[in-house]
Amino acid sequence: MAQNLIYSINGPVVTIKGKTGLSMMEMVHVGNDHLVGEVIRMDEELTTIQVYEETSGLAPGEPVTTTGGPLCVTLGPGILRNIYDGIQRPLPALEKESGPFIARGCNIPSLDPDAKWDVTVTVKVGDKIVPGQIYATCPETPVILHKCMAAPGMEGTVTWVVENGSYTVNDTVVRITDKNGNERELTLCQKWPIRRPRPVQTRMPAQRPLITGMRVVDTMFPIAKGGAAAIPGGFGTGKTMTQHQLAKWCDADIIIYVGSGERGNEMTQALTEFGELIDPKTGRPLTDRTVLIANTSNMPVAAREASIYTGITIAEYFRDMGYDVAVIADSTSRWAEALREMSGRLEEMPGEEGYPAYLASRLAQFYERAGCVECLGADERRGSLTAIGAVSPPGGDISEPVSQATMRIVKVFWGLDASLAYARHFPAINWLTSYSLYLDTLRGWCDENLGRSFMLNRGRAMALLQKEAELQEIVKLVGQDALSPADNLTLESAKMIREDFLQQNAFLENDQYSSFDRQARLLELILRYKDLCDAAIARGADIWKLYAIAARAAIGRAKTVPAERDQDVYAQIEADMEQQIEEVAKEAEAE
């Protein structure tokens, strides 16, 4: 067959003329520098390739060679603690080879081929291997046990196993014979195409919350393990801060952070801060259970498009081990901008604001890979993958196409508000624009673990916040003095929910994380204050005296109480509050 030669070059888009023998989504090496590319379009005359590296200096007539397979990621021990670019090249190793700037055509293995792992083989000669079965384990980090699984489609009878010991990712540890009599070798790693979801045994409903420690999330707008959420917000609204809190405190076993098209200085800050974060569960660096994928805005735009799929494929791999995994993508807006640029270079018909018409379907392909599943294999492992995508709408306008398409897909919407951020109210999640569609599915878990009153109190708190918004419109017209005592109390109670419950200080040790029990008790305390004040007002009590009681100030400080004694302190505040409000009511009756 004749050699495939470059016909034309348009930025990251390269074409070949005539018959090529290539297939759709096939990975190729482009030019004399062997740049990584992927076939994205084929017709009778031209084959179009998307190149994931800088194409400057590339010339027509240079060769295009096939790899014989699709664009894949390498899955095995050594992924955790690593920092990759959008096509899973390890950035620390790239820096050693080419310096601070990535040289073109660098082909470095995704996993260190020389690193040795303490392997324990979990099968013996004569055992049947089925897809997804664990045949070996090794401690990848002090907190995560790596489980090597038979790839989908791999099955047979074990004919040979290696002795337990230290091996590299490419060493054969198990040999099997399939039903056709062919011998297959199993190493510690496998490859998987990034655009193909990994198969599962069954999908299950998401019925457990992803506990984040953020009160506005857990109580007001919870997300289920295996759910999908979006964090939209303009510049300076605290997207990165919110994502850091999610990464640090959520009860997922593995965190995959994808920086897609982020500014270089912001990405550097994120990588530096992630490296410094201490995992509160283990006391060890958070990087022991984290994978970072860094694709800055000055990197090739096509690699930005691939980075999202690289991250979600790695997440599926750990999910298949039976872990709870959270993927945090920052941001899907810049990923969509990469789609727009590629679509323009391909001369496709533009949709709204120049985005391709398939924008919504591509976003859905990403978010639909989240879920709670029973994994392949005979041991009935269960894992979950939670997808959380940040959206950066220009000017904070969520009416733009990316935000709207995302809202039609995800079931949780944490709307960041610039006015809250400027007022130093963090997390700056607007309680009036945000929503969660998992409330009904999580109700059973909440009723069982927190009591039926939790969801009722949550509904009451939301009603108070919405009533406050209505009353604020009246206050703007006629002033607060025109309101009835009951309406004034509603404003005060809503203020307490906002400032004493929803607002949270990430830099304060006792407030940066709040357990579900602590959240439930604190919200109950605020609502109890309102109920007691309502009763006292009915007896003629002066509303301003009710605001001035010492217990009211104690409620404001309640969220900073050390966790080990919060229930005792909350019980004492409630007792003092009942006594002090009763005294105000009796004083009014005496007058």
C-alpha positions as CSV (number, residue, x, y, z in Angstrom):
1,M,0.0,0.0,0.0
2,A,1.2,3.5,-0.9
3,Q,2.5,5.7,1.9
4,N,-0.1,8.2,3.3
5,L,1.1,11.7,2.8
6,I,-0.1,15.1,4.2
7,Y,-2.2,16.9,1.6
8,S,-3.2,20.1,3.5
9,I,-2.7,21.7,7.0
10,N,-5.2,24.0,8.7
11,G,-4.0,24.5,12.3
12,P,-4.6,21.2,14.1
13,V,-6.5,19.8,11.2
14,V,-4.5,17.8,8.7
15,T,-5.9,16.0,5.6
16,I,-4.8,13.1,3.4
17,K,-6.0,12.8,-0.2
18,G,-7.1,9.5,-1.7
19,K,-7.5,6.0,-0.2
20,T,-5.6,5.6,3.0
21,G,-6.5,2.3,4.6
22,L,-7.2,4.1,7.9
23,S,-10.3,3.8,10.0
24,M,-12.5,6.3,11.9
25,M,-11.1,7.3,15.4
26,E,-7.8,5.6,14.6
27,M,-4.7,7.0,16.2
28,V,-1.9,8.0,13.8
29,H,1.5,9.6,13.9
30,V,1.7,12.7,11.7
31,G,4.8,14.1,10.0
32,N,8.5,13.4,10.6
33,D,8.2,14.4,14.2
34,H,5.5,11.7,14.8
35,L,2.9,14.0,16.2
36,V,-0.1,12.3,17.8
37,G,-3.3,12.5,15.8
38,E,-6.7,10.9,15.4
39,V,-8.9,10.3,12.3
40,I,-12.1,12.3,12.8
41,R,-13.6,12.3,9.3
42,M,-13.5,10.2,6.1
43,D,-15.0,10.5,2.7
44,E,-14.2,9.4,-0.8
45,E,-11.6,12.0,-1.4
46,L,-10.2,13.2,1.9
47,T,-9.3,11.8,5.3
48,T,-9.3,14.4,8.1
49,I,-7.0,14.0,11.1
50,Q,-7.1,16.0,14.4
51,V,-3.6,16.6,15.7
52,Y,-3.1,16.8,19.4
53,E,0.2,18.7,19.2
54,E,1.5,21.9,17.8
55,T,1.6,21.7,14.0
56,S,3.9,24.7,13.3
57,G,6.6,23.6,10.8
58,L,4.6,20.7,9.5
59,A,4.6,20.5,5.7
60,P,2.5,18.8,3.0
61,G,4.1,15.6,1.7
62,E,5.3,14.5,5.2
63,P,4.2,10.9,6.0
64,V,1.3,9.8,8.2
65,T,1.7,6.4,9.8
66,T,-0.9,4.3,11.5
67,T,-0.7,2.8,15.0
68,G,-3.3,0.2,14.2
69,G,-5.7,1.2,17.0
70,P,-7.8,4.0,18.5
71,L,-6.5,6.7,20.8
72,C,-6.2,4.9,24.2
73,V,-5.1,5.5,27.8
74,T,-2.8,3.1,29.6
75,L,-4.4,1.9,32.8
76,G,-2.4,0.4,35.6
77,P,-0.5,1.1,38.8
78,G,1.3,4.5,38.8
79,I,-1.7,6.6,37.6
80,L,-2.3,8.0,41.1
81,R,0.0,10.9,42.2
82,N,0.7,11.6,38.6
83,I,0.1,14.8,36.5
84,Y,-0.8,14.2,32.9
85,D,-1.5,16.4,29.8
86,G,-4.6,15.9,27.8
87,I,-3.4,12.7,26.0
88,Q,-2.0,11.1,29.1
89,R,1.7,12.0,28.8
90,P,3.2,12.4,32.2
91,L,4.3,16.1,32.6
92,P,7.0,15.5,35.3
93,A,8.7,13.0,32.9
94,L,8.2,15.4,29.9
95,E,9.9,18.1,31.9
96,K,12.9,15.9,32.6
97,E,13.2,15.1,28.9
98,S,12.5,18.4,27.2
99,G,12.6,21.1,29.9
100,P,9.8,23.4,30.9
101,F,8.3,23.5,27.4
102,I,6.9,20.3,25.8
103,A,8.8,19.3,22.7
104,R,6.8,18.0,19.8
105,G,6.7,14.3,19.2
106,C,7.6,13.3,22.7
107,N,6.5,9.7,23.2
108,I,6.9,8.9,26.8
109,P,5.1,6.0,28.4
110,S,2.1,7.0,30.5
111,L,3.2,4.6,33.3
112,D,6.8,4.3,34.5
113,P,8.1,1.1,32.8
114,D,10.9,0.7,35.4
115,A,8.9,1.2,38.6
116,K,8.4,-2.0,40.6
117,W,5.2,-2.9,42.4
118,D,4.6,-5.4,45.2
119,V,2.2,-7.8,43.5
120,T,-0.1,-10.3,45.1
121,V,-1.7,-12.7,42.6
122,T,-5.2,-13.5,43.6
123,V,-5.9,-16.5,41.2
124,K,-4.4,-19.9,40.8
125,V,-3.9,-22.4,38.0
126,G,-7.2,-23.9,36.9
127,D,-9.3,-20.9,37.9
128,K,-11.7,-19.4,35.4
129,I,-11.1,-15.8,34.4
130,V,-14.1,-13.7,33.3
131,P,-14.1,-10.1,32.1
132,G,-13.6,-7.7,35.1
133,Q,-12.2,-10.4,37.4
134,I,-9.4,-9.2,39.7
135,Y,-6.3,-11.4,39.2
136,A,-3.7,-9.4,41.0
137,T,-3.4,-6.5,43.5
138,C,-0.7,-4.1,44.6
139,P,-0.6,-1.1,47.0
140,E,-0.4,1.8,44.6
141,T,-0.3,4.3,47.4
142,P,-0.5,3.9,51.2
143,V,-4.3,4.5,51.0
144,I,-5.3,2.9,47.7
145,L,-5.0,-0.8,46.8
146,H,-4.7,-1.2,43.0
147,K,-6.7,-4.1,41.6
148,C,-5.6,-5.4,38.2
149,M,-8.7,-6.6,36.3
150,A,-9.2,-8.7,33.2
151,A,-10.1,-6.4,30.4
152,P,-13.6,-6.7,28.8
153,G,-13.6,-9.5,26.3
154,M,-10.7,-11.3,28.2
155,E,-11.7,-14.7,29.5
156,G,-10.3,-18.2,29.8
157,T,-8.6,-20.7,32.2
158,V,-5.5,-19.9,34.2
159,T,-2.5,-22.0,33.1
160,W,0.4,-20.2,34.8
161,V,0.8,-17.6,37.6
162,V,3.9,-15.8,38.8
163,E,5.0,-15.9,42.4
164,N,4.1,-13.0,44.6
165,G,6.9,-10.3,44.4
166,S,8.0,-7.1,42.8
167,Y,7.2,-6.6,39.1
168,T,6.9,-3.8,36.5
169,V,3.7,-2.9,34.8
170,N,4.7,-4.7,31.6
171,D,5.7,-8.0,33.3
172,T,3.4,-11.0,32.7
173,V,1.9,-12.2,35.9
174,V,-0.8,-14.5,34.7
175,R,-1.3,-16.6,31.5
176,I,-4.7,-17.9,30.4
177,T,-6.0,-20.1,27.6
178,D,-9.2,-19.0,26.0
179,K,-11.9,-21.2,24.6
180,N,-10.2,-21.3,21.2
181,G,-7.0,-22.7,22.7
182,N,-5.0,-19.4,22.3
183,E,-2.7,-18.4,25.1
184,R,-3.1,-14.9,26.4
185,E,-0.8,-13.0,28.8
186,L,-2.0,-10.7,31.5
187,T,0.2,-7.9,32.8
188,L,-0.4,-5.2,35.4
189,C,-1.7,-2.7,32.8
190,Q,-4.2,-2.5,30.0
191,K,-5.2,0.0,27.3
192,W,-8.7,1.4,26.7
193,P,-10.1,3.8,24.0
194,I,-10.9,7.1,25.6
195,R,-14.1,7.7,23.6
196,R,-15.7,4.3,24.5
197,P,-17.4,3.9,27.9
198,R,-16.1,0.9,29.8
199,P,-18.8,-1.8,30.1
200,V,-20.5,-2.6,33.4
201,Q,-22.7,-5.5,34.7
202,T,-25.7,-3.4,35.5
203,R,-26.5,0.3,36.3
204,M,-28.2,1.0,39.6
205,P,-30.1,4.0,40.9
206,A,-28.1,6.5,42.8
207,Q,-29.5,6.4,46.3
208,R,-26.5,7.6,48.5
209,P,-25.4,11.2,48.8
210,L,-21.9,12.3,48.1
211,I,-21.1,13.9,51.4
212,T,-19.0,17.1,50.9
213,G,-19.1,18.8,54.3
214,M,-20.5,21.9,52.7
215,R,-23.8,22.8,54.2
216,V,-25.3,24.5,51.2
217,V,-24.5,21.4,49.1
218,D,-25.3,18.6,51.5
219,T,-28.5,20.0,53.0
220,M,-29.9,22.3,50.3
221,F,-28.7,20.9,47.0
222,P,-27.3,17.4,47.5
223,I,-25.7,15.3,44.8
224,A,-25.9,11.5,44.8
225,K,-22.9,9.2,44.4
226,G,-23.0,8.5,40.7
227,G,-24.7,11.7,39.9
228,A,-23.8,14.7,37.6
229,A,-23.6,18.3,38.7
230,A,-22.6,21.6,37.1
231,I,-21.0,24.6,38.8
232,P,-21.6,27.7,36.6
233,G,-20.1,31.0,37.5
234,G,-18.3,34.0,36.1
235,F,-14.8,35.1,36.9
236,G,-14.1,35.5,40.6
237,T,-17.2,33.7,41.9
238,G,-15.2,30.9,43.6
239,K,-15.4,27.9,41.2
240,T,-11.9,26.8,41.9
241,M,-12.3,27.2,45.7
242,T,-15.5,25.2,45.6
243,Q,-13.9,22.5,43.6
244,H,-10.9,22.3,46.0
245,Q,-13.4,21.9,48.9
246,L,-15.1,19.1,47.0
247,A,-11.8,17.4,46.3
248,K,-10.6,17.7,49.8
249,W,-13.7,16.8,51.8
250,C,-16.1,14.7,49.7
251,D,-16.3,11.0,50.7
252,A,-15.1,9.7,47.2
253,D,-12.2,7.3,47.3
254,I,-10.5,8.7,44.2
255,I,-10.4,12.3,42.8
256,I,-9.8,13.0,39.1
257,Y,-9.2,16.7,38.5
258,V,-9.2,17.8,34.8
259,G,-8.0,21.3,34.1
260,S,-9.3,21.8,30.5
261,G,-8.1,25.0,28.9
262,E,-7.3,26.7,32.2
263,R,-4.9,29.7,32.3
264,G,-1.4,28.7,32.9
265,N,-1.0,30.6,36.2
266,E,-4.4,29.3,37.5
267,M,-3.4,25.7,36.6
268,T,0.0,26.2,38.3
269,Q,-1.8,27.4,41.4
270,A,-4.2,24.5,41.3
271,L,-1.4,21.9,41.0
272,T,0.6,23.6,43.7
273,E,-2.4,23.7,46.1
274,F,-3.4,20.2,45.4
275,G,0.1,19.1,46.2
276,E,-0.1,20.9,49.6
277,L,-3.6,19.6,50.6
278,I,-3.7,17.1,53.4
279,D,-6.3,14.4,53.3
280,P,-8.4,14.8,56.5
281,K,-9.3,11.1,56.4
282,T,-5.8,9.7,56.4
283,G,-3.6,12.7,57.4
284,R,-1.5,12.0,54.3
285,P,-1.2,14.2,51.1
286,L,-4.4,14.3,49.1
287,T,-2.3,13.4,46.0
288,D,-2.2,9.8,47.3
289,R,-5.7,9.4,45.9
290,T,-5.7,12.0,43.2
291,V,-5.0,12.2,39.5
292,L,-4.4,15.6,37.9
293,I,-4.8,16.2,34.2
294,A,-3.4,19.6,33.2
295,N,-4.3,21.1,29.8
296,T,-3.6,24.9,29.8
297,S,-5.0,27.4,27.4
298,N,-1.7,27.7,25.5
299,M,-1.5,24.0,24.8
300,P,-2.8,22.7,21.5
301,V,-6.6,23.2,21.3
302,A,-7.3,19.7,20.1
303,A,-5.7,18.1,23.2
304,R,-8.1,20.2,25.3
305,E,-11.0,18.3,23.6
306,A,-9.4,15.0,24.4
307,S,-8.5,15.8,28.1
308,I,-12.1,15.4,29.3
309,Y,-12.4,11.9,27.8
310,T,-9.0,11.0,29.2
311,G,-10.1,12.0,32.7
312,I,-13.5,10.2,32.6
313,T,-11.8,7.0,31.2
314,I,-9.3,6.9,34.1
315,A,-12.2,7.5,36.5
316,E,-14.2,4.5,35.0
317,Y,-11.1,2.3,35.5
318,F,-11.0,3.0,39.2
319,R,-14.8,2.8,39.4
320,D,-14.5,-0.8,38.0
321,M,-12.3,-1.7,41.0
322,G,-15.2,-0.9,43.3
323,Y,-14.2,2.6,44.3
324,D,-16.3,5.7,44.6
325,V,-14.7,8.2,42.1
326,A,-15.4,11.9,41.6
327,V,-14.4,13.6,38.3
328,I,-14.0,17.4,38.6
329,A,-13.8,19.1,35.1
330,D,-12.7,22.7,35.0
331,S,-14.0,23.9,32.8
332,T,-16.3,22.4,30.2
333,S,-16.8,25.9,28.7
334,R,-13.2,26.0,27.5
335,W,-13.6,22.4,26.3
336,A,-16.6,23.6,24.3
337,E,-14.5,26.4,22.9
338,A,-12.1,23.8,21.6
339,L,-15.0,22.0,19.9
340,R,-16.1,25.4,18.4
341,E,-12.6,26.0,17.0
342,M,-12.3,22.5,15.5
343,S,-15.7,22.8,14.0
344,G,-14.8,26.1,12.4
345,R,-11.7,24.6,10.9
346,L,-13.7,21.7,9.6
347,E,-16.0,24.2,7.9
348,E,-19.1,22.7,9.6
349,M,-22.4,24.6,9.8
350,P,-22.3,26.6,13.0
351,G,-25.0,26.6,15.6
352,E,-25.8,29.1,18.3
353,E,-22.9,31.5,19.0
354,G,-20.7,29.6,16.6
355,Y,-20.8,26.4,18.7
356,P,-21.3,23.2,16.6
357,A,-24.8,21.8,16.4
358,Y,-23.6,18.6,18.3
359,L,-22.5,20.5,21.4
360,A,-25.3,19.2,23.6
361,S,-24.7,15.6,22.5
362,R,-21.0,15.8,23.2
363,L,-21.7,17.2,26.7
364,A,-24.2,14.4,27.2
365,Q,-21.6,11.8,26.2
366,F,-19.4,13.1,29.0
367,Y,-22.0,13.4,31.8
368,E,-23.8,10.1,30.9
369,R,-20.6,8.2,31.8
370,A,-21.3,9.0,35.4
371,G,-23.4,6.5,37.4
372,C,-23.6,4.0,40.2
373,V,-22.9,0.5,38.8
374,E,-22.3,-3.2,39.6
375,C,-18.9,-3.8,38.0
376,L,-17.9,-6.7,35.7
377,G,-16.6,-9.8,37.5
378,A,-17.9,-12.5,39.7
379,D,-17.5,-10.8,43.1
380,E,-20.4,-8.3,42.8
381,R,-18.2,-5.2,43.2
382,R,-20.1,-1.9,43.2
383,G,-18.6,1.4,42.3
384,S,-19.7,4.9,41.5
385,L,-18.5,7.7,39.2
386,T,-19.7,11.3,40.0
387,A,-19.1,13.9,37.4
388,I,-18.9,17.6,38.4
389,G,-18.3,20.1,35.6
390,A,-17.5,23.8,36.1
391,V,-19.0,26.1,33.5
392,S,-17.5,29.5,32.8
393,P,-20.1,31.6,31.0
394,P,-18.9,34.8,29.6
395,G,-19.9,37.7,31.9
396,G,-21.7,35.2,34.1
397,D,-24.6,34.9,31.7
398,I,-26.0,31.4,32.0
399,S,-28.3,31.9,29.0
400,E,-25.3,31.1,26.7
401,P,-25.3,27.7,24.9
402,V,-22.9,25.7,27.1
403,S,-24.7,26.5,30.3
404,Q,-28.1,25.8,28.8
405,A,-27.0,22.5,27.3
406,T,-25.4,21.5,30.6
407,M,-28.6,22.3,32.6
408,R,-30.6,20.0,30.3
409,I,-28.3,17.1,31.2
410,V,-27.2,17.4,34.8
411,K,-29.5,16.9,37.8
412,V,-27.7,19.3,40.2
413,F,-27.1,23.0,39.4
414,W,-24.9,24.9,41.9
415,G,-25.3,28.5,40.5
416,L,-22.4,30.7,41.7
417,D,-23.3,34.3,42.2
418,A,-20.9,37.2,41.8
419,S,-22.7,39.5,44.2
420,L,-22.4,36.8,47.0
421,A,-18.7,36.4,46.2
422,Y,-18.1,40.1,46.3
423,A,-19.9,40.2,49.7
424,R,-17.4,37.5,50.9
425,H,-20.2,34.9,51.2
426,F,-18.7,31.6,50.5
427,P,-19.5,29.2,49.0
428,A,-21.2,31.7,46.7
429,I,-23.9,29.3,45.7
430,N,-27.2,31.2,45.1
431,W,-30.0,29.4,46.9
432,L,-32.6,30.9,44.6
433,T,-31.1,29.8,41.3
434,S,-29.6,26.5,42.3
435,Y,-31.5,23.2,42.4
436,S,-31.1,19.4,42.9
437,L,-33.2,16.8,41.4
438,Y,-31.9,14.1,43.7
439,L,-33.9,15.2,46.7
440,D,-36.6,12.5,46.2
441,T,-34.0,9.7,45.5
442,L,-32.0,10.6,48.6
443,R,-35.0,11.1,50.9
444,G,-35.0,7.4,51.9
445,W,-31.3,7.6,53.0
446,C,-31.9,10.9,54.8
447,D,-35.0,9.5,56.6
448,E,-33.1,6.4,57.7
449,N,-29.8,8.1,58.8
450,L,-30.9,11.6,59.9
451,G,-34.6,11.2,60.7
452,R,-37.7,12.3,58.8
453,S,-37.4,15.8,60.3
454,F,-34.2,16.5,58.2
455,M,-35.9,16.8,54.8
456,L,-38.9,18.7,56.4
457,N,-36.5,21.2,58.0
458,R,-34.7,21.6,54.7
459,G,-38.0,22.4,53.0
460,R,-38.9,24.9,55.7
461,A,-35.5,26.6,55.3
462,M,-35.9,26.9,51.5
463,A,-39.4,28.4,52.0
464,L,-38.0,31.0,54.4
465,L,-35.3,32.0,51.9
466,Q,-37.8,32.3,49.1
467,K,-40.2,34.3,51.4
468,E,-37.3,36.6,52.3
469,A,-36.7,37.4,48.6
470,E,-40.3,38.4,48.3
471,L,-40.3,40.6,51.4
472,Q,-37.1,42.3,50.3
473,E,-39.0,43.7,47.3
474,I,-41.6,45.2,49.7
475,V,-38.8,46.6,51.9
476,K,-37.3,48.4,49.0
477,L,-40.6,50.1,48.3
478,V,-42.0,51.0,51.8
479,G,-39.1,50.2,54.3
480,Q,-38.8,47.5,56.9
481,D,-40.8,49.3,59.5
482,A,-43.9,48.8,57.5
483,L,-43.7,45.0,57.9
484,S,-45.6,43.1,60.5
485,P,-43.7,41.5,63.4
486,A,-44.1,38.0,61.8
487,D,-42.6,39.2,58.5
488,N,-39.8,40.9,60.4
489,L,-39.1,37.6,62.1
490,T,-39.1,35.8,58.7
491,L,-36.4,38.2,57.5
492,E,-34.3,37.7,60.6
493,S,-34.7,33.9,60.4
494,A,-33.7,33.8,56.7
495,K,-30.7,36.0,57.6
496,M,-29.7,33.5,60.3
497,I,-30.0,30.6,57.7
498,R,-27.8,32.6,55.2
499,E,-25.1,33.8,57.6
500,D,-25.1,31.2,60.3
501,F,-25.8,28.1,58.3
502,L,-25.1,28.5,54.5
503,Q,-22.0,30.7,54.8
504,Q,-18.9,28.6,55.6
505,N,-15.3,29.5,56.2
506,A,-12.9,27.1,54.4
507,F,-9.9,28.5,56.4
508,L,-11.5,27.9,59.8
509,E,-10.7,24.5,61.2
510,N,-14.0,23.9,62.9
511,D,-16.1,25.3,60.1
512,Q,-14.4,24.0,56.9
513,Y,-16.2,20.6,57.2
514,S,-19.6,20.0,58.7
515,S,-20.9,16.5,59.2
516,F,-24.5,15.6,58.3
517,D,-25.4,15.2,62.0
518,R,-23.9,18.6,62.8
519,Q,-25.8,20.2,59.8
520,A,-29.1,18.7,60.8
521,R,-28.7,19.9,64.4
522,L,-27.6,23.4,63.5
523,L,-30.5,23.9,61.1
524,E,-32.9,22.5,63.7
525,L,-31.6,25.0,66.2
526,I,-32.3,28.0,63.9
527,L,-35.8,26.8,63.1
528,R,-36.5,26.2,66.7
529,Y,-35.6,29.8,67.4
530,K,-38.1,31.0,64.8
531,D,-40.9,28.7,66.3
532,L,-40.3,30.0,69.8
533,C,-40.2,33.6,68.7
534,D,-43.5,33.1,66.7
535,A,-45.1,31.8,69.9
536,A,-43.7,34.7,72.0
537,I,-44.9,37.3,69.4
538,A,-48.4,35.9,69.7
539,R,-48.2,36.6,73.4
540,G,-47.2,40.2,72.7
541,A,-43.4,40.0,73.0
542,D,-41.3,42.8,71.6
543,I,-39.5,41.5,68.5
544,W,-36.4,43.6,69.0
545,K,-36.0,42.2,72.5
546,L,-36.2,38.7,71.0
547,Y,-33.4,39.6,68.6
548,A,-31.3,40.8,71.5
549,I,-31.2,37.7,73.7
550,A,-27.8,36.1,74.3
551,A,-28.8,32.8,72.8
552,R,-29.3,34.5,69.4
553,A,-25.6,35.5,69.3
554,A,-24.7,32.0,70.5
555,I,-26.5,30.5,67.5
556,G,-24.3,32.7,65.2
557,R,-21.2,31.2,66.8
558,A,-22.5,27.7,66.9
559,K,-20.9,26.6,63.6
560,T,-17.4,27.3,64.9
561,V,-17.9,24.9,67.9
562,P,-15.4,22.0,67.9
563,A,-17.0,18.9,66.4
564,E,-16.3,16.7,69.4
565,R,-18.6,18.7,71.7
566,D,-21.0,20.4,69.3
567,Q,-24.1,18.3,70.4
568,D,-23.6,19.2,74.0
569,V,-23.1,22.9,73.2
570,Y,-26.2,22.9,70.8
571,A,-28.3,21.4,73.6
572,Q,-27.2,24.0,76.0
573,I,-27.9,26.8,73.5
574,E,-31.4,25.4,72.9
575,A,-32.1,25.3,76.7
576,D,-30.9,28.9,77.2
577,M,-32.8,30.1,74.2
578,E,-36.1,28.6,75.5
579,Q,-35.5,30.2,78.9
580,Q,-34.6,33.6,77.6
581,I,-37.5,33.8,75.1
582,E,-39.9,32.7,77.8
583,E,-38.7,35.5,80.0
584,V,-39.3,38.1,77.2
585,A,-42.8,36.7,76.7
586,K,-43.6,36.8,80.4
587,E,-42.3,40.4,80.6
588,A,-44.7,41.4,77.8
589,E,-47.6,39.7,79.4
590,A,-46.9,41.5,82.7
591,E,-47.0,44.8,81.0
